[in-house]
Amino acid sequence: METLLPIALTVLILLADVWAIASVWRGTKSSSTKVGWTVLIVIFPAIGAAIWVIAGPRRV
């Protein structure tokens, strides 16, 4: 039971990353901007998704 929390957090982070990457690629920005955001999110999953949420798809 004590391993359930880390697993749940990992799943939530992965879902947030998938959402963030999908949002990046649905946007109207240039391909290089999209690739940059995708790389950031993949390399730093929790931080990258959090930055994407703060920056927002309309501001980046």
Residue pairs with C-beta under 8 A, 6 or more apart in sequence:
13 45
13 46
13 49
14 45
16 46
16 49
16 53
17 41
17 42
17 45
17 48
17 49
19 49
20 37
20 41
20 48
20 49
20 52
20 53
21 37
21 38
21 41
21 42
23 52
23 57
24 34
24 37
24 38
24 41
24 52
24 57
25 34
25 38
26 57
27 34
27 57
27 60
29 60
33 60
37 48
37 52
37 60
40 48
40 51
41 48
41 49
41 52
42 48
52 60
